[in-house]
Amino acid sequence: METLRRSLSRWKKYHIKVHLAEEDLLLPLTVRPTDNMMDLRALLVREGITSWKKTFYYNARQLAEDETVKEAQIQNGSVLLLLSDN
């Protein structure tokens, strides 16, 4: 049963938003639990947003580049903050 649950979570999708603080923009994204922060960056590039010198934050915690949506405990409807690395 656990194997089935894990394989089904691969197809699960979350609808989240990324708040780009400098541009005062809230961008919707559809992600999977197995996506990491680099995958989210790639999705932003497809939307025309460059995010390479910026850091993702969720619940006031900086997210690692290899951290997945599931590991970060990001839920459906969550908002991530994207800030410059100044």
HELIX and SHEET records of a PDB file:
HELIX    1   1 GLU A    2  SER A    9  1                                   8    
HELIX    2   2 MET A   37  ARG A   46  1                                  10    
SHEET    1   A 5 LEU A  25  VAL A  31  0                                        
SHEET    2   A 5 TYR A  14  LEU A  20 -1                                        
SHEET    3   A 5 VAL A  79  SER A  84  1                                        
SHEET    4   A 5 LYS A  54  TYR A  58 -1                                        
SHEET    5   A 5 ARG A  61  GLN A  62 -1                                        
END                                                                             
